[in-house]
């Protein structure tokens, strides 16, 4: 399943995944042997490859001709793409999409091969042994599109409120694959409003951006309680014939910060959220639609209103469902726990910035995304790290000035970067990694931010807090790793955050237990991060009902006092 709605009516499109492919491992005991597997998939979920690190070739035959575009929405974590034996593309990073266009393809049967590689090396600055699993395989859909010489690459809609009425700026990016200039008529419908451009000259082998502002008087606002969605549709017409289109969805909502609050449509929101990895014991990170939807249903049942997508851009299906259900999303680029030495890897900056460049344009229209994050728990306490943070924050601002920015820090009273983003965020684990009472620890940290840093007066989020528990492990003295201890710790942590007048909310670490890299086994029982309020099979721990009670007690907005 590509999206939850059709993105084209004119452009021919088919998903090549969602079917059986051939899989050929390149190393190890089964090197060169051919297996059949459904895709998308992570090869760790195949019977003989649960701990396989290496290269693997996925092979599929298809029929097409002319000019085609192949979009690969996620290959872990390095991909090399071959068409009829010829290499046509390469890409690094499992969690962002990339595409390749092939012109003048003979109309007949063709063979697509995708060589995935999930090995760690110095060439990979982001995929390193970590507190989550770097899987191998085709983890998201592969899509085949038939293109004309002119096609629409992107359609961006930026809604904003001005003088009490909703407006929107639309930008269309039209690409020429032709060696000659061509005139084309362009039409754009945005929430029922229509604009036409006649005889637009698209220069040979160039991209043209068209822009138009719209004013609306009869639209509904996208709210958490009522997530109204609207469609934008762009079409190209040449010589009276429609040749391409692109459809996307958006919502009329505005995110901004005002002093120490995050405002959704002018109202100060209280974040009640979970950190969530894309991970499942049956599917790895290649979760199908039903599994994603089931996770979101459970998160909503817990009373949460937000999800932090950690520590990489998420599947578009996840974002579509959050759009439809009014769930606010913190989405971040791919980096977790990188040391100063890690960040000084010459591949770090180009690879991390490439994630931002690929994430934001593709996910721009999702109203659920209310903040862009970067560099979770990286070297924000160093001068070199500060330079990296500044570059990435500036890059985000150049691509999207409409959303606030932040990064989750664990640098206790040493972070140097809070003067840059709009929101200050901290990961704190009182009662887990130390025994300081949560309210005392939180206020001490908050007061330091106000006194000593450029984060003074900004919104403040707790972006991780929690405690570990192994499902089914209970005892009378409520020791650490018991379900009882986790429930008691979370109650104290959440209460401290919710009652703190300077905090805009919290993300619990985490929704479900997840697999971690084998190198982390010594500090992670079961080679799992066990801090989920449900285990990897989504079975409730004792903390589930505690979290649900607290989240349901507090309003989604900071200016509403809950009934006691």
Secondary structure, DSSP 8 states (H G I E B T S, - for coil): ---SS-S-SSSEEEES-SSEEEEEE-SSTTTT-EEEEESS--GGGSTT-TT--SEEEEEEEEEEEEEEEEEES-EESEEEEEETTEEEEEEE-TTS-EEEEEEEEEEEEEEEEEEEE----TT-SSS-S-SS----EE-S-EEEEEE-SEEEEEEEEEEEEETTEEEEEEEEEEEE-SSS-EEEEEEEEETTEEEEEEEEEE-TT-EEEEEEEEEESS--BB-SSSB--EEEEEEEEETTEEEEEEEEEE-B--EEEETTEEEETTEEB-EEEEEE-S-BTTTBT---HHHHHHHHHHHHHTT--EEEE-SS---HHHHHHHHHHT-EEEEE-S-BS--HHHHTSTTHHHHHHHHHHHHHHHHTT-TTEEEEE--BT-STTSHHHHHHHHHHHHHHHHH-TTSEEE-EE--TTT---TTTSSEEEEE--BTTTB---HHHHHHHHHHHHHHHSTTTTSEEEEEE----B-TT---TT--TBSHHHHHHHHHHHHHHHHH-TTEEEEEES-SB-EE--GGGGGGSGGGEE---SB-TT--B-THHHHHHHHHHHS-SBTTS----
